[in-house]
Amino acid sequence: MSGMIFYSFFVLMTVAVAYKIKGVKQTTSYGRDYGNNQGLVSTICFCGLFLLLFLLSSMRHMTGHDYSTYIDRAHDIAHESYGVTEWGFNLLVLLIYSICNCENYILLFSVIAAVMLFFFLKGMYVQSRDFAFTFFLYMAFGLYFQSFSTVRYYLAMSLVFFSLSFWKKKHYIKGVLLILAATLFHKSALVAIPIYLLAGIKWKKVHVIIMTVLASTGVIFNDFYLKIMLKLYPSYVVSGEYEGTGGFSIINVLRSLAVVILGLYFWKESVKDNKEYGEENRFYFYLNYASLLYFAFFSFVPYGSRIGYYMSISQILYLPSIIEDIKDEKKKRIVKGAVIGAAVLYLGIYLIKADDPGVAVLPYRSWLFENVTFFRDV
């Protein structure tokens, strides 16, 4: 219970700091005009927010369901047994361990946290129409706390999230390069390239219907699709990681479904009659519709949520954008209140399960209060 209270207080504190930050789309000065008070406040608060998030993440010890697994993997890498991890991660491990002349996994996790948080926060800052609301959703959806585990994936995810700013502007080369950089740490990021390319196309209704029908075949031909996926990612077979890692997530389905319904209800305001942000909102809508189809029909995919999150991560940008375009102030307050309420409920459910073995972000432990030693035979 004390851990839940601590995390809840941390969320409130960081959201309060985020409330003082105005992103690029909220200021004419792009938040960098130091002669402007708001620009200065945003810069100071942005740095403070980064520091708060970084400290909690970097000071953890044995917090996260695979923390010890990563220590073992890094140990193997240091002794030239690379396993299934990507070479970008392997190189980072070797670089840090060589500099420290010991297996300093705490510094390894700290560097990963710093890079990941920078790209997530910078991505919010340059893309969101309401930075504070986007950041609140990032925390409430558990994305920050989930990054205490599967650190390679969330490092890759932060780069993919930042790349959205290029895909929306059709700067494809920059978008592809960022995603390729992400694959150096988690190969699953590669699927974002075709997904984002398809989401950038203005589809007709008949095309959407055809894609929906095709996606539904995942229920019938799941074995066939799984064989194809394992051909593309043979390391899952070698390591046995694919066994028993799929599973239908009703929460992911319902969340994507709710966003799609909201997007359709306010389609006229957010897309059809919106000259400034219409194309951007259409892009977000297609990503969320794709995430709905994926979570509904491809639950058999090993670690399926990892692929689905490359689509549903756009929700933290899409929901504030929809709400910004609602012209009726009463409706806007009701929708925003409903989204906040649902997000708080989601966070509450997540924190209740935070000490489950598959989550393990509670209890929070820190190396400040523990006797930590590092292997030195690097």
HUHUVEN-V196670 format. One record per backbone hydrogen bond with DSSP energy under -1.0 kcal/mol. CO is the residue of the C=O (numbers start at 1). NH is the residue of the N-H. E is the energy in kcal/mol with one decimal. If there is no record, write none. Layout:
# HUHUVEN-V196670
co,nh,e
CO,NH,E
CO,NH,E
This chain:
# HUHUVEN-V196670
co,nh,e
1,5,-2.2
2,6,-2.3
3,7,-2.6
4,8,-2.5
5,9,-2.6
6,10,-2.2
7,11,-2.4
8,12,-2.3
9,13,-2.6
10,14,-2.5
11,15,-2.5
12,16,-2.0
13,17,-1.7
14,18,-2.6
15,19,-1.8
17,20,-1.5
18,21,-1.9
23,26,-1.5
29,32,-1.6
32,34,-1.1
33,36,-2.0
36,40,-2.0
37,41,-2.8
38,42,-2.8
39,43,-1.9
40,44,-2.5
41,45,-2.8
42,46,-2.4
43,47,-2.1
44,48,-2.3
45,49,-2.8
46,50,-2.4
47,51,-2.2
48,52,-2.3
49,53,-2.3
50,54,-2.7
51,55,-2.6
52,56,-1.9
53,57,-1.8
54,58,-3.4
55,59,-2.0
59,367,-1.3
64,67,-1.7
66,70,-2.2
67,71,-1.5
68,72,-2.1
69,73,-2.5
70,74,-2.7
71,75,-2.0
72,76,-2.3
73,77,-2.4
74,78,-2.4
76,81,-3.1
77,80,-1.9
82,85,-1.2
86,90,-2.3
87,91,-2.7
88,92,-1.8
89,93,-2.4
90,94,-2.4
91,95,-2.5
92,96,-2.4
93,97,-2.7
94,98,-2.0
95,99,-2.2
96,100,-2.3
97,101,-1.2
97,102,-1.1
102,104,-1.9
103,105,-1.9
104,108,-1.6
105,109,-2.6
106,110,-1.9
107,111,-2.6
108,112,-2.1
109,113,-2.3
110,114,-2.3
111,115,-2.2
112,116,-2.6
113,117,-2.7
114,118,-2.0
115,119,-2.0
116,120,-2.2
117,121,-2.7
118,122,-2.9
119,123,-2.0
120,124,-2.1
121,125,-2.5
122,126,-2.2
123,127,-1.3
124,128,-2.4
125,24,-2.7
130,134,-2.5
131,135,-2.9
132,136,-2.3
133,137,-2.2
134,138,-2.1
135,139,-2.1
136,140,-3.2
137,141,-2.5
138,143,-1.3
139,142,-1.5
142,146,-2.6
145,148,-1.6
146,149,-1.8
150,154,-2.0
151,155,-1.9
152,156,-2.2
153,157,-2.9
154,158,-1.9
155,159,-1.3
156,160,-2.2
157,161,-2.9
158,162,-2.1
159,163,-1.8
161,164,-1.0
162,165,-1.4
163,166,-1.5
163,167,-1.9
164,168,-2.3
166,171,-3.0
167,170,-1.1
170,172,-1.4
171,175,-2.0
172,176,-3.0
173,177,-2.4
174,178,-2.1
175,179,-1.9
176,180,-2.7
177,181,-2.0
178,182,-1.8
179,183,-1.8
182,185,-1.9
182,186,-1.8
184,88,-1.3
184,89,-1.2
186,189,-1.8
187,190,-1.7
188,191,-1.6
189,192,-1.7
190,193,-1.3
191,195,-1.5
192,196,-2.8
193,197,-2.0
194,198,-2.3
195,199,-2.1
198,201,-1.5
201,203,-1.2
204,208,-1.8
205,209,-2.3
206,210,-2.2
207,211,-2.5
208,212,-2.0
209,213,-2.3
210,214,-2.5
211,215,-2.4
212,216,-1.9
214,217,-1.0
215,218,-2.0
216,219,-1.5
217,221,-3.3
221,225,-2.3
222,226,-2.3
223,227,-2.0
224,228,-1.7
225,229,-2.3
226,230,-2.4
227,231,-1.3
228,232,-1.8
229,233,-2.1
233,236,-1.6
234,238,-2.0
235,239,-2.4
236,242,-1.1
240,243,-1.1
242,245,-1.2
249,253,-1.9
250,254,-2.7
251,255,-2.4
252,256,-2.1
253,257,-2.7
254,258,-2.6
255,259,-1.9
256,260,-2.3
257,261,-2.6
258,262,-2.2
259,263,-2.5
260,264,-2.4
261,265,-2.5
262,266,-1.9
264,267,-1.4
266,270,-2.7
267,271,-2.6
267,272,-1.9
268,273,-3.0
271,274,-1.1
274,278,-1.2
277,281,-2.6
278,282,-2.1
279,283,-2.1
280,284,-2.1
281,285,-2.5
282,286,-2.5
283,287,-1.8
284,288,-2.2
285,289,-2.6
286,290,-2.5
287,291,-2.1
288,292,-2.0
289,293,-2.2
290,294,-2.5
291,295,-2.9
292,296,-2.0
293,297,-2.5
294,298,-2.5
298,301,-1.5
299,247,-3.2
301,304,-1.4
303,306,-1.8
304,308,-2.1
305,309,-2.5
308,311,-1.3
308,312,-2.6
309,313,-2.0
311,314,-1.3
312,315,-2.1
313,316,-1.2
314,317,-1.5
314,318,-3.0
315,319,-2.3
317,321,-1.4
318,322,-2.7
319,323,-2.2
320,324,-2.1
321,325,-1.2
323,326,-1.2
328,332,-2.5
329,333,-2.2
330,334,-2.2
331,335,-3.0
332,336,-2.5
333,337,-2.4
334,338,-2.3
335,339,-2.6
336,340,-2.5
337,341,-2.6
338,342,-2.6
339,343,-2.5
340,344,-2.5
341,345,-2.2
342,346,-2.3
343,347,-2.5
344,348,-2.5
345,349,-2.4
346,350,-2.3
347,351,-2.7
348,352,-1.9
349,353,-1.4
353,356,-2.1
354,361,-1.7
354,362,-1.5
356,359,-1.9
356,360,-2.3
359,65,-1.3
360,64,-2.4
365,61,-2.6
366,369,-1.5
375,103,-3.0
376,378,-1.4
